Structures are given as C-alpha cells and as structure tokens.
Amino acid sequence: MAQSPAQQVVDLHVLLDSMSLDAYDDMAGPECAALATSLMRATARVKAHELSAVRSVEKSDEARRRGATSTGSLLAGSFGGDRRAGDRLVKQADRIAKATQTQGALAKGEVSLAQAELIAKTLDGLPSTVTVDQREACETQLLCDAPSMDLKNLSRRADRITDVFDPEHVDETENRIVEDREKRAWAKTEFWMVDQRDGTHKGGFVLPEAQADMLRTALEAISAPQVMKNETPEDAVLYERPRYGQKMGWAFCTLIEKIPADQLPDTAGVGAIMTVNLDHDVLIDKVATATLSTGTKISAGQARRMACELRILPAVFGGESLPLDHGRTKRLFTRHQRRAQEHRDKGCIFPGCDRPPHWCVGHHARRTWADGGTTDLDDGVLICPHHHRVVHDRGWDIVFAADGIPELIPPATIDPKRRPRRHARFALAA
C-alpha cells in the first residue's frame, strides 16, 4: 500500500535527522559542489510540494475554521513567519499552479523556484487573445530554455516568447513589454536620505534598471583596484583593503564631488553652486573649521581640499567677517594646462598608483590655492581623488626635483627622514 503524503513527509524528516551537517567538511571540493547542486534541486522539489499543500489549504477554507484572517496569516503563525510573507506564499502557489507544466518541472527539480515564478508570471502577462495552444507552446519553450539560462537571460528570453506563435511582430511586442516595464520603474523610483547626527547620512533609493546600471558602472570604474608596484612596508599604512561596499561608498562620494554644479538648474535665479565660508586664518593655520553654505561644518583639511579640487566656490573672510576673496577666476587649471600635465605626469603621481589622467584632478603642488598659490602650469600635478585626500589629510608634501619631476615627501610618521619618492613611471620615461 502506498504511503500517504503525511507519512512520506515524516519519513523525509527522519532522513534529514540522520544527516550530519559536519559531514560536508570532509568532502572533496568537486564532490561537495555537485552535492550542493543536487540539494538545490531537492529544495526546488520540496518547494513544489509546499506550494501544492498551501494551495490546498487555501481551497479548504481551513483558515476561517480556525479563526485566522487569511491562509497567509494561519501559515505565518504556524512556523515563525509573518502575514505578508504568508500571503505572498499563497499567491505564489496559485500562480504556479496555473502553469501546470512548470509546476511539474519544479516538482522534478528541473527548474528553480525563481525560474518557475518567472515563467508563470510571463504566461500571466500574455495577451488575452492568446489561445490555449499558443500559451502551452510558450510554456514548453521557456521550460526547454530554462536549464541552459540564468535568471536574467531567461527573463530576456521571456520578453520575446511571442516569437513562438507570432515571429513577425515579436520586436514590436518586446518593445512594448520593455516600455511598460520602464514606466512602472519610473513610477516606483524614489530617493531618501536621513541625517544620522554623527557626521554621516544614511539613505536608499529605487532606480530603473538602466540608470542603476549606469550608476554601478561609474562607481565600479571609480573604485577599480589601484595597483601597487614595488610596495614598501611603509606604504602599507596608506593602502587599506576596504570592503566592496566601502569602496563603492567612497566612489559614490567622488562621483558626487564631480557633478558639474555650473550645469545644474538655477534655483530662484541662482546657480546651484555651494560655497565654503572660512576665515583667512583657516587657510594659513590649517586648524579651524569652515562652513558650507548649507550650514554644515567641515574640517580645515576638507575645506582646503575642496578649494583646491572641486567646483565649490570658496568665500574667504577677514577678521571683521568681510569677504576678502570669492574665488580666483583661475582657481581650476585650464584645459590646455591639463593637457600639458597629462603629457608630463601620465596619471596620478603618487608612487605605485595606476590611475590614468582622466581619473585625476589638478593639484597645486608648490603652494596650494588656499595658501594663495597661483594656478600655473609648473605648479600643478595630477593626482587621483583618493591620494588627493591622503596628501591633504596625512601630511604629505609635494616638491619638484631639479629635473622638474614631482616628488612626494611622506610624513615623519611614515619616514622619519622624510625622503622624497617619485612614481616609477618617471624613471621609465628617463
């Protein structure tokens, strides 16, 4: 006599009880990888039975009999879930049950739950004019494609599934699908940011796929690893090994700093250019804070770096709080000066850094702009945003050697003798 589903599930629990979690540690890599894949298939198969059971509970009206507000609420209370997750499970079970071939493939471990959901959702989205035979043909094709595709590629294939029965108009149909998706994405787009009162802001956003790809590509380009060549023990303190998220956060800051403020829309007839308000002593003594036009306090080193690097207008005040200087017209290096610096420096001048010229900023080397320096060609060097912060925050100096090559002098905390060092590319050029 065949066992009932209840007894079979009991037997499954007994089998799992007999399996040790520590046993995988003694397995060879290839064997364990194959077993992990097999367990993923087993999980999909169990999920198919779970969804089938959930759908039966929904049909039986068991939730009302027990006084629960919904089947989702009943299931959530029985195994550490929440009502929303339970309700989603009920909807998931109903959607996949309508795709009978897909439900069977899930039960056999031929597709993952995510693939099954995608296929079922695609079938739901087919036009009402699609016949039963055409719908089945679409489902069959997607199930044939699924084993050889990851989820993203299967999604792209699903956008063109009408080529099964209407190849002549598939491009038009796909464009309409993508267009509708983009409209929904723009409707969901939002951004939020909260002051955490500790010098940081925390935020989040929802972006359309194309803009998210643009942002990710830009941040990953900015945060690309800097190759350290001939690294010395003293250099180690300068090159943290940050987490991926931390690197992306730093890159996001760099991206924000590079926004062309002079091209932003005017607000009340005034350009959206932020000013840095600081006393003249801040420029000279490097010890007092400065204030942004928004009221935010920043350190002297941050203010000096902004004045040197960014398109932020510094407003320098004297002892009586009267403006002395609203920014020299040539605070930033001109395009022709940049080209000359690129020809000489060929990238960031910091020893070991591989940042190319177009990732670098112009830095006043002999005398910073904040100290009254002029924006002259023979005074500027190229340096990447990361090492620009290092130079400003950690006490590095930049000098020009007798041969005109820029050299960096480390702080005494790194090299008590403060011996100058230069990038290896200058030695190669010589």
VONU-547101 format. One line per 4 residues: their letters; for each residue x, y, z of C-alpha. Coordinates in steps of 0.25 Angstrom, whole numbers, plus 5000, padded with zeros to 4 digits. Example, Ala and Ser with C-alpha at 12.3 -4.5 7.8 and 13.67 -1.06 7.14 Angstrom:
BEGIN
AS) 5049,4982,5031  5055,4996,5029
This chain:
BEGIN
MAQS) 5000,5000,5000  5005,5014,4996  5009,5023,5008  5001,5036,5010
PAQQ) 5007,5049,5007  5007,5052,5022  5015,5039,5025  5025,5042,5014
VVDL) 5028,5055,5020  5030,5049,5033  5040,5039,5027  5047,5051,5020
HVLL) 5049,5058,5034  5055,5045,5039  5064,5044,5027  5069,5059,5030
DSMS) 5071,5055,5044  5080,5044,5040  5089,5054,5032  5100,5061,5039
LDAY) 5103,5076,5035  5118,5073,5039  5119,5062,5028  5121,5072,5017
DDMA) 5134,5078,5023  5141,5064,5020  5137,5064,5005  5146,5068,4993
GPEC) 5142,5081,4986  5137,5075,4973  5128,5065,4981  5123,5075,4990
AALA) 5119,5085,4979  5112,5074,4972  5104,5071,4984  5101,5085,4987
TSLM) 5095,5086,4973  5087,5073,4976  5082,5079,4989  5077,5091,4982
RATA) 5069,5083,4972  5064,5075,4984  5060,5089,4991  5052,5092,4978
RVKA) 5045,5079,4978  5041,5081,4993  5036,5095,4990  5027,5090,4979
HELS) 5020,5081,4989  5020,5092,4999  5013,5101,4989  5003,5090,4986
AVRS) 5000,5088,5000  4998,5103,5002  4988,5104,4991  4980,5092,4997
VEKS) 4979,5099,5010  4974,5112,5003  4964,5104,4996  4959,5096,5008
DEAR) 4955,5109,5016  4963,5104,5028  4968,5118,5032  4953,5123,5034
RRGA) 4950,5110,5042  4962,5113,5051  4958,5128,5053  4970,5133,5045
TSTG) 4968,5145,5036  4975,5138,5024  4982,5126,5020  4995,5134,5020
SLLA) 4993,5138,5034  4990,5124,5038  5003,5119,5032  5011,5130,5037
GSFG) 5007,5127,5051  5010,5112,5050  5024,5114,5046  5031,5127,5050
GDRR) 5027,5135,5038  5019,5148,5036  5005,5150,5030  5011,5157,5018
AGDR) 5020,5146,5015  5009,5136,5017  5000,5144,5007  5011,5144,4997
LVKQ) 5013,5129,4998  4998,5127,4995  4999,5136,4983  5011,5129,4978
ADRI) 5005,5115,4980  4993,5120,4972  5001,5126,4960  5010,5114,4959
AKAT) 4998,5104,4959  4992,5111,4947  5005,5107,4939  5003,5092,4940
QTQG) 5016,5088,4932  5024,5098,4940  5019,5092,4953  5022,5078,4949
ALAK) 5036,5083,4945  5038,5089,4959  5034,5076,4965  5044,5069,4957
GEVS) 5055,5079,4961  5057,5083,4946  5055,5098,4949  5058,5106,4961
LAQA) 5047,5113,4969  5051,5127,4963  5051,5121,4949  5037,5115,4951
ELIA) 5032,5128,4956  5037,5136,4944  5031,5126,4935  5017,5126,4942
KTLD) 5018,5142,4942  5021,5142,4927  5009,5133,4924  5000,5142,4932
GLPS) 5005,5154,4924  5001,5149,4911  4990,5156,4903  4976,5151,4905
TVTV) 4975,5148,4890  4986,5137,4892  4980,5123,4890  4982,5111,4900
DQRE) 4991,5104,4890  4999,5117,4888  5000,5118,4903  5005,5104,4905
ACET) 5015,5106,4893  5021,5118,4901  5022,5110,4914  5028,5098,4907
QLLC) 5039,5107,4900  5042,5114,4913  5044,5101,4920  5053,5096,4909
DAPS) 5061,5109,4910  5062,5109,4926  5073,5099,4928  5083,5106,4920
MDLK) 5080,5120,4924  5082,5128,4937  5070,5136,4942  5074,5149,4935
NLSR) 5075,5143,4922  5063,5135,4924  5056,5148,4926  5061,5154,4913
RADR) 5056,5141,4906  5043,5143,4913  5041,5157,4907  5042,5151,4893
ITDV) 5034,5138,4895  5023,5142,4886  5032,5138,4874  5027,5124,4877
FDPE) 5014,5128,4870  5016,5142,4864  5030,5144,4860  5026,5155,4850
HVDE) 5023,5164,4862  5032,5160,4873  5041,5172,4872  5029,5181,4874
TENR) 5023,5173,4885  5037,5172,4892  5038,5187,4891  5024,5189,4897
IVED) 5027,5180,4909  5040,5187,4912  5034,5201,4910  5023,5197,4920
REKR) 5033,5192,4930  5041,5205,4929  5028,5213,4932  5026,5204,4944
AWAK) 5040,5206,4949  5040,5221,4948  5027,5221,4956  5034,5213,4967
TEFW) 5047,5222,4966  5050,5229,4979  5061,5234,4988  5062,5237,5002
MVDQ) 5073,5242,5012  5074,5243,5027  5083,5251,5035  5089,5241,5046
RDGT) 5094,5253,5054  5108,5246,5055  5115,5253,5043  5108,5243,5033
HKGG) 5095,5242,5025  5088,5229,5022  5079,5227,5010  5074,5218,5000
FVLP) 5068,5218,4986  5059,5211,4976  5065,5213,4962  5060,5208,4948
EAQA) 5069,5197,4942  5077,5205,4932  5080,5216,4942  5084,5206,4952
DMLR) 5094,5200,4942  5100,5214,4939  5102,5217,4954  5108,5203,4957
TALE) 5117,5204,4944  5122,5218,4948  5124,5214,4963  5132,5201,4959
AISA) 5141,5209,4950  5144,5219,4960  5146,5209,4971  5155,5200,4962
PQVM) 5167,5194,4969  5179,5203,4970  5191,5194,4966  5203,5196,4976
KNET) 5216,5193,4969  5229,5191,4978  5221,5194,4990  5229,5196,5003
PEDA) 5226,5193,5017  5224,5208,5020  5214,5209,5009  5205,5198,5015
VLYE) 5198,5208,5025  5193,5216,5013  5186,5205,5005  5175,5200,5013
RPRY) 5168,5188,5008  5153,5193,5009  5141,5185,5007  5134,5185,4994
GQKM) 5122,5193,5000  5132,5203,5006  5139,5205,4993  5126,5207,4986
GWAF) 5123,5217,4996  5136,5225,4994  5134,5224,4979  5120,5230,4981
CTLI) 5126,5242,4989  5135,5244,4977  5124,5244,4967  5116,5254,4975
EKIP) 5128,5263,4976  5130,5262,4961  5115,5267,4958  5117,5280,4949
ADQL) 5110,5289,4958  5110,5300,4948  5101,5292,4939  5091,5289,4949
PDTA) 5077,5297,4948  5077,5310,4955  5069,5311,4968  5061,5325,4969
GVGA) 5070,5330,4959  5083,5326,4966  5092,5315,4961  5093,5302,4970
IMTV) 5108,5305,4974  5111,5302,4988  5121,5312,4995  5131,5309,5006
NLDH) 5131,5320,5016  5144,5321,5024  5153,5331,5031  5166,5335,5026
DVLI) 5173,5328,5038  5168,5315,5033  5175,5316,5020  5188,5319,5028
DKVA) 5188,5312,5041  5180,5299,5036  5174,5297,5050  5160,5303,5050
TATL) 5147,5298,5043  5140,5304,5031  5125,5305,5028  5118,5301,5015
STGT) 5106,5310,5010  5097,5299,5016  5102,5301,5030  5110,5288,5030
KISA) 5123,5289,5038  5135,5283,5031  5150,5282,5035  5161,5291,5030
GQAR) 5167,5280,5022  5154,5277,5016  5152,5291,5012  5165,5293,5007
RMAC) 5164,5280,4998  5150,5285,4993  5156,5299,4989  5167,5292,4982
ELRI) 5160,5281,4975  5145,5284,4974  5136,5293,4967  5132,5299,4980
LPAV) 5133,5314,4982  5141,5318,4994  5137,5331,5001  5149,5336,5010
FGGE) 5146,5345,5021  5155,5355,5029  5155,5358,5044  5142,5366,5042
SLPL) 5135,5355,5035  5136,5363,5022  5139,5356,5009  5153,5356,5004
DHGR) 5152,5347,4992  5141,5340,4985  5149,5331,4977  5160,5334,4967
TKRL) 5156,5333,4953  5167,5323,4950  5166,5314,4963  5164,5302,4954
FTRH) 5174,5298,4943  5170,5301,4929  5168,5291,4918  5182,5294,4912
QRRA) 5189,5293,4925  5182,5280,4928  5187,5274,4915  5201,5278,4918
QEHR) 5200,5272,4932  5195,5259,4926  5207,5259,4916  5217,5260,4927
DKGC) 5210,5252,4938  5203,5242,4930  5194,5239,4942  5194,5240,4957
IFPG) 5208,5244,4962  5206,5236,4975  5216,5225,4976  5210,5212,4971
CDRP) 5197,5217,4967  5192,5213,4953  5180,5224,4952  5180,5229,4938
PHWC) 5180,5244,4935  5165,5245,4933  5162,5240,4947  5171,5250,4953
VGHH) 5170,5265,4958  5179,5276,4957  5186,5279,4970  5194,5292,4973
ARRT) 5208,5286,4978  5217,5297,4982  5207,5306,4988  5193,5301,4990
WADG) 5182,5311,4984  5177,5312,4999  5190,5317,5003  5190,5328,4992
GTTD) 5197,5320,4981  5194,5323,4967  5189,5313,4956  5201,5312,4948
LDDG) 5205,5300,4939  5218,5298,4946  5211,5298,4960  5201,5287,4956
VLIC) 5201,5272,4957  5191,5261,4954  5187,5253,4966  5175,5243,4968
PHHH) 5164,5247,4977  5168,5236,4987  5182,5241,4988  5178,5255,4988
RVVH) 5171,5252,5001  5184,5245,5006  5192,5257,5003  5183,5267,5009
DRGW) 5179,5259,5022  5192,5251,5025  5203,5262,5024  5210,5258,5010
DIVF) 5217,5269,5003  5219,5270,4988  5232,5277,4982  5238,5278,4969
AADG) 5252,5272,4967  5263,5279,4960  5259,5271,4947  5245,5276,4948
IPEL) 5239,5263,4953  5229,5264,4964  5233,5256,4977  5225,5253,4989
IPPA) 5231,5254,5003  5224,5245,5013  5221,5250,5027  5230,5247,5038
TIDP) 5221,5236,5044  5224,5228,5032  5238,5232,5029  5245,5240,5040
KRRP) 5256,5244,5030  5245,5249,5020  5252,5244,5008  5245,5248,4995
RRHA) 5240,5238,4986  5234,5238,4972  5226,5230,4963  5233,5218,4955
RFAL) 5227,5223,4942  5237,5235,4943  5249,5226,4944  5244,5219,4932
AA) 5242,5231,4924  5256,5236,4927
